[in-house]
């Protein structure tokens, strides 16, 4: 099923609002303030101007009121009325520019007076928005670059996240390659610090990757952290990786911004692995901010190839249900299947969540399963950690429980004894 607006001339945005006033009144105020209107009548706001650019309230669906305010206001007492409102913004007024979209339907909405909560639930885009580049590699391209035709893609993060010298890390990469991983990445916090500059990491790591490829025929994908607030510096980082034969990069999307991502994608020859650190600022308050659905659409249009989305029983705050929704968002085409990024299941994964992940994501194997501490922290070493995760996924596909599988798999048994 595609996830786009069937109307060719409007962008439909769904907001969840909370107010002591009438939700319908607030909805019409939002539509006016974010398009042709203001706080008073205007002589220039003619019928022609409104027909061309005025936003229109499509629906107001009242929800159960809250007794508390999502944004505390001691001057207000409940109940706080809640509603999902849908507003159509004319394509004529916004066009296909992401900065215009962010200004009009996202940023401006949060400044409205009279709400104690506002959350962007979804954005439905017309076909005209298919002008953006989208993923260069996505799911199929990621599989091709990793040489994994079928099955789940097993991946690892270098741990500790910070502090290791390049020459200390290279043997870890060799061990992970020999253990059979498909992908390895820098932690998102590692970009180009003085003790481990990007160029030195590339010089130390790529010979290990190439040596393993010569021996086995398999080129393990390594994603180097290239993020920078300076687009030119980021492109220099990109070029260092590409020139050395690398094929992937970690991109901290909220740190580099929409413009940085657009600049990078148009020039990139690397598979772009997105880390969404900072997204939590936008979403942890359930009455305020943004759902993952509209958030990820923008980044996919800009060109994200792989998208980290946490996982089952993650080490962070996000619930399992939230993860499953995020997974479904990534797997739902905006325009066609080529714009789907590879979902990356991460955050405290060690194999113990494999069976539940398999079941709750529709038994698909189109995902990357990323273990950091769950691989390096295995009591028998990182190689055993990789094998334990593969054994857990074999159990999931075979319909076995992990304890059943562990009877013949000592690495999985050791992982269960430590973390299970």
N, C-alpha and C positions, 0 to 999 in steps of 0.2 A: 504494500500500500504506500502510495506517495504521500508526502506531507507538505502540500503547497496549497495556495489559494486558487480556487477554480475561477475566480473572477480576475480578469486581465488588468483591471485598472485600479485596484485598491490593495492596500496592505492592511490586514486585519490583526489587531493586537488585543489580546485578552488580559485584563488586569483584575486582580483581586484587591478590592478596596475595603477599608474599615473606617467608619465615621460615625459621629453622633448625629449627623444630619441624614437627609434622604439620600441613599445611594444613587438614585436616578438623577437627582439634582447635581450631585458631584460628577456623575458620568458626563452630563451635558456641559458642565463647567470645564472638565478636562478636555473634551472635544473642542470646545471653543478656544480655550487658552492655548492649546497646542496646534491650532491651525490659524484661522482668520480673525478670531475674536480677542477681546481683552476685557477689562473690568467695567467698561462702559460701552454704550452704542457708538458706532463709528459711521460717519457719513460715507466713507469709502468702501464699507463692507456691503457692496451691492449684491443682488441676486446672482449676477454673473460671476463675481469674485467667489461667492460661496459655492456656486455650482462647480467652479474649477478647483477650489482648494480647501473647502471646509471639511473637517472631519465629522463623521456622523455616528451617533450611538446606534448600534445594531441590536443589542440586547442587554438586559439587566436581570441577572438571576440571583435572587436573594438567598443568602445562606444563614445558618444559625448565628445569632449575635454572640459577641463575646462580653464577658463581664469585666475584662481588663483590656487595656490599650497596648497594642504591639509597640508603639512609640509612646512611652510614658508622658502624660501631661497632667500634672496635679490640678489644673483648672477644670478638667473635664471628668465627668462621672458617667459610668455606663448606664444602660447597655450600649455597646458599640456595634452598630449595624454593619453587616458584612455582605458583600455581593461580588459576583464575577460579572464584569462588564466587558462587552466587546465593542470596539470602536474601529470603524473603517477610515483609514487615511488615504486620500487620493494619491495614486502613483504620480500624478501630475505635480503634486506638491513636494514629494520626497525624491522621486526618481529612483535610481539604483545605487546611490552613493551611501556607503555604510556610515560615514560621518553624519550625513543628514538623518539617517535612520536613528542613530544613537542620540542625536540632539533632540529630535522632535518626539519620537515615541518612547524613548527610554529616559534620557536625562531630564527633560523638561517636566515629565509627569511627576517626578518626586518633589517638585517645588510647590505643588498645589496646596493652598490653604484649606483646612477643614477635614483633613484625613489624619487618622492615627495609625494607619497602616496602608501600604500599597505594595503590590508585588506583581511583577510581569510574569504571567503564566505561560504565554506562548505568543509567537509571531508567525503569521501565515503569509507567505510571500508569493506573488504572482510569477508567471513564467519569465517576465522581463528580467528577473533577478538571476536567471541562469547565465548571465553575462560574466559572472565572477569565475575565477579559474578553478576553484574547488581543489580536491586532493590531486596531486600529481601521481601518486602511487596507490594510496588507499589500501584496501584489503588484498586485492589480487596482486598489486605491485609489491606490497610488503612480503607476501609469500614468495614471489619470484626472486626478490633480492636475497631472501634468507634461504632459498632452496627448499622450502617446506610446501610441498604440493597439497598435502592434506594433514589434518590433525591440528591439535592445539599447538601454539607456538610457545615454547618455554624460554623464559628470559631471566636475567639477573641484573641487579644494580651493584656497583662497586660499593662495598662497605668496609670500614667506616666511611661515611659520606664525605668528610673533610679530614685533611691531615696527612694522607698518604702521599709520598713522593712518586713521581712517574715510574722510577725504577723499582719501587716497592710494589706497585700495582701490576706491572707487566706479568710477573709470575702468576698472579691471581687470574689474570685473563687467560693465560695458557691453560691453567687448571680447569677453568670453566669451559673453554673450548673443547678440551679433551673429554670433559664430562658430558658433552653433547648438547649444550645450550644452543639456541637459535639466535639469540640477541643478548647484548650486554650494553649497559648505558652508564654514563656519568650520572651521579646524583644531581638533581636540579640545582642544588646549592653550589655545585662545583662549576665555575665558569673559567676564569683565568687568573687564579690567585698567584701571588709571588712565588710560593713554594712549588706550585704545579701549573705553570702557564700552559695554555692550550697547545702551543706549538711543541713543547717538550713532551706532552702526553701523546700527541700524534706521532712524534718521532719514536717514542718508546712502545706504543701499542700496535701500530699498524704492521710492523714486521712480525709480530706474534700472530696477528690475524692472517697475514699472507702466508706465513710458514705453515699454519694449520691448514689453510686452503691447499697449499702445495701437497701436503701429506694425504689429505682426505678428500679433496675436491669440494669441500663445503666452506663457503665464506661466511663466517659468523658476522652478523650485522653488529657493528659497534656505533652507538650514538654518542657523539661528543657534545658537551655543553658549549654552545656558541653564542648564547644570548648576550646582547648588549643594548643599552638604551640609544647608542649611536648606530644608526643603520649601516653606515660605511664600515665601522669597526666590525659589526656582525658579519657583513659580507666578506671582509678580510678573513675572519675566522672560518666562515664557510669555505672559502677558497683554499685555505690551508688543509682542511679535511679532504676536500674533493681532489686536490692535487696529489695527495698522498695515497689515493685509492679508497678513501672512506666513502660510505654511502648513506650515512644517517647523522642526524643532529638532534639534540634535545633543545627545545625552544620553550622558554618560560613565557607563555603567550601574554599573560596580563602585564608582565614587566616590560615587554617590548611594544605592546599596544597594537591597535589595528593597523596603523600606518607602517610600523616596523614589520609586521607580518606580511602585509601587501608587498612591501619593498623586497623582502626576502623571497617570497614565493615566486615572484615574477622572474627572478634571476637564479633560482635554486636548481641544483642538480642532485640534492640530497633528499632522502626520505625524512620528513619533518615530524618528529615525535613530540607531541604537545604535553607539557606539564601545566596544570591549571592552578598552581599555587597562587593564592589571593582570591580565588573564586569564593572561598568560604566567607569572606567579608561581605559578599553580595547576597549570600543565601542562608546563613545560619539562623537568622531570625525568620521564622516561617510566615510572619505577617509583613515582611518588608524585603525588598530586594528583587531577586530574579530566580526563576526556576532554571534548571539545567537545559530544558528543551529550547528556549529561545537563545540562551547563551551559546550552546554548542552549534546552532545553525550558522551563526555569524562566523565563527572560527572555521567551520567546515567550508563555507563559501570562500574564505580567505586562503584556504589551502592546507589545513591540517591533514596529515596522512595517518597518524596514530594518536589516539586520545586516551590519556590516563583518566580513569573514572572510579578509583577505589575498588572495593570488592566486598564479598561476604565476610562478615565479622572483621571488618577493617580495624586497624589500630587507631584510626581517627574517629571523629564524632558521627560520621554519616551512617545512617541505618541501612540494613539490608534492602529494604523496600526502595529506598532512594537510589541505591546502586542499581537495582534491577530496572528502575525507570530510566536511569542514565544509559544503561546498556541498550534498552529498547530505542531510546532517542537516537543513539549512534547508528543503530542498525536500520532505521527507517529512512529511506531515500527522501531527499528534498525534491529533486527533479528526476533522478534515475539512480540506479544502483552504483554507478561509478563515483557518486559523491559521498559514499559511506566511508568513514575512517575506520581503521582497525581498532576495536575497543581493547584497551589495555587494563587488565584486572590487576590491582596492586594494593598496597598498604597492608602490611602484616600478613601476607600470604605465605603459607609454608606447605601447602598440600592438603592440610586438614579441611580446607574449604572447597576442595576440588569437586567432590560429589554434589554438594549443594549448589555450587556455581553452575555445573553442568545441567542440573535439573531446572534451576530457576532461570537460566538463559535460553530455554527451549532446546536443550541438548545440541546446541551448535558448537562447532569447534573453530569457528571463525573468531578467535580471540587470542590475545597474548596474555599469558599468565606470568606475572613478574614477581620474583622473590628476591628480597634483599637479605635481611636478617634471617629469613626462613631458609636461605641457602647457606650463607656464610656462618650462621650460628648453629648449624647441624652438629651434633656431638661428634660425628665422625668426619667432619670436614666438608668443604664446599662441594666437592664432587659427589659425596654421598647425599648432600642436600638436593642437588639436581636430580639424582636418581630417585630419591624419595618422592619428589614432586611428579616425575614421570610415572612412577608406580601409582600414585594417587589418581592421576588422570586415567591410567589404564583401568583402575577399579571403577571409576565413574562410567567409562564407556562400556564396561562389562556388566554393569549393574550390581557390583559387589560393594559391600561396606568396606571401610578402610581397615577395621580389625580383621576381616576375612582376607583381604589382600595382604595384610602385614604378616600373616602366617608363613608366607613364602618369600617375603621381601624384607630383609633385615634393615635396610635403610629406612623404609617407611615405618617399620616397627620402632626404630630408635627415635624417629621424629614424633611418633605418637606418644612415646614414653616421656619425651621432653615437653611437648606442647599440647598434647591431646587431653 
